[in-house]
Amino acid sequence: MIGKTGTTIREREEEEGDTEVTVEYRGTPVVTFNSSVIVLNTGGWYSATTSRRMNEVAREYELEYRVFRRVGRYYCEYGNKLYSFLGDTLWLIR
């Protein structure tokens, strides 16, 4: 289940017949995905709640990534690889 406080989920049909899902937390689109890409966005908020929402989305939609924070930086495990957030946004190719 994805936390309800301050969270909005929107689904949009794309022209190619794909569906894009966006999960916003307090106005920031923390996760947007379709069949080709997953976009993780902190919006500058490197908080425990932001990473928790990202991980809740991964579990709910079976996206198979995990976001965690270590020494003040965000990291993501996806496809047996470790990625570091170099800015607010991380793009993962599906």
Secondary structure, 3 states (H helix, E strand, C coil): CCCCCCEEEEEEECCCCCEEEEEEECCEEEEEECCCEEEEECCCCCCHHHHHHHHHHHHHCCCCEEEEEECCEEEEEECCEEEECCCCEEEEEC
